[in-house]
Amino acid sequence: MSTANRPGAGSMLAEPPRAPSAGRILVHLGLFVLGAVVGAAGGLVQAGLFPGGLLLALAGAAGLFIGGARATGGRGGAVAPAAGWMIAVVLLTASRPEGDFLFAAGAGSYLFLLGGMAVAVMCATLGPGRQPGGLAARLGK
């Protein structure tokens, strides 16, 4: 029996959109907050221990992005912590009225900012996409 003849079977695009569950929203919100924490911690580590700290901060961010994608089973699990990371890092780069700032204007800070953005994009695009439920079958069999 082909998948086209079963009731309710079809492409994900042909189905009406479903509202996300409360658990899924909480998981993505938690990943967002965790991304902000990793971004702030990475900002401190990369400046303190320059060559190794930069690699450690980027590896921690990549681990969170890929782990979020694998845990949720979709690319949204990588996008949520990446958004939290990005907001935290951008807010930490802004100087305050007193003239204080967290990031120095050095190569390490720019590598952390641009490298983290590149890692976020790679993890979000290479992460697993959501697959429709049902039996795995090829068309025409």
N, C-alpha and C positions, 0 to 999 in steps of 0.2 A: 504494500500500500504506500503510495507516495505521500509526501508531506503536504502536497497541495490539496489532497482529497480529505484530509482530516479537518474536522471542525475546529476553528480557533487557531489553526496553523497559518503561518504567513511570515512575511518579513517584519522586522522590527519597525520599519518605516510605515507599514500599513496599520499597525496597532495604534490605538489612541494613547497619548502620553499618560503615565501614571504619576501620581504624587509620590515623592520620596517618603520613606517611612521615618518615624521619629528617631529610631536607632541610627539610621544612615546619616541623618542630619547631625546628630550628636557626635558620631565618629568623625565626620568632616570638620565639625567645629573644634573638636579636640585636636585634630591634625593641624588645623589653622593656628591654634594657640601654641602647639608644640613647635611649629615652624617659626613662630615669632621668638620663642625661647632659644631655639637653635641658632637663629640669626643673630640674636643679641650675644649669645655665648661665643659664637664664631667670630663676631666683631672684636671681642676681647682677646680671644686666643690668637687670632691671626696677627695682631699687632705685638703681642708679648713675645712670641717665639717665632720670629719671621719665617724662615723657610719651612720649617716643620709645622708650625702653627697654622700657616695658610693651607697647607695640604690637609691637615687634620680637620680644619673648619670646613673645607670643601667636601672632604670625605664624609663628615658627619651630616652635612646637608644632603648629599647624594644618597646616603643610606636612609635618611628619613623620607626623601621623595620616593625612592624605589620601594621602600618598605610600606609606605602608605598606599601606593598603587597596588602592590601585591595583597595587602591586607583587605582592601576594599574590592579588589577584583576589577578595577576600572581606572581610567586616567584621572578621574576626579580625585582619587586618593593621592595623586602626585601634585595636582594643581592646588589643592587646599593648603598643604604645608608650604608650597612654593609662594603662595600669595601672602601667607603670614610672615615668611622669611623676608620677602621683598618689602613689605610694609615696615617691618622692624628695622631693616637695614637702611632704608631710605629715611626713616625718622631719626635714626642715629647719626646719619651723615649731616643733618641740618645743624647749623651752629645756633647757639642760644643768644639772647640779647646781651648776656654778660661776656660773650666771646668764647665760651667754653664749647668744646666739641669732642667727640669720641674718636673719630677717624682722622688720622693725619693725612696730609696731602702727599702721600708717598705711593710708590709703585705697588706695595703690598695691599693697600686699601683699594686701589683700583682693580687689582687682580682679584681680590675677594669679591668685590661688587660685580664685576663683569663675569668672572668665572662662576660665581653662584647663579647668575642669571642664565648662563649657558648650560650649567648643570641642570637647572630647573626645566629649561626647555627640552633638553635631551631626555630627561626622565619622564616628562609629561607626554612627549610624542612617542617614546619607545615603550611606555608602559602598556600593560595589557588592556585592550578595549573590552567593553562589556559585550558579552555574547548572549544571544537569545537562548532561552531554555528549550528543552525538547531533545529528541533523539538526534544524534549526529548521523546524517544521511546525505548522500549525494543526490542531486536531482536526476531524475530519469531512472532510478533503480527501484 
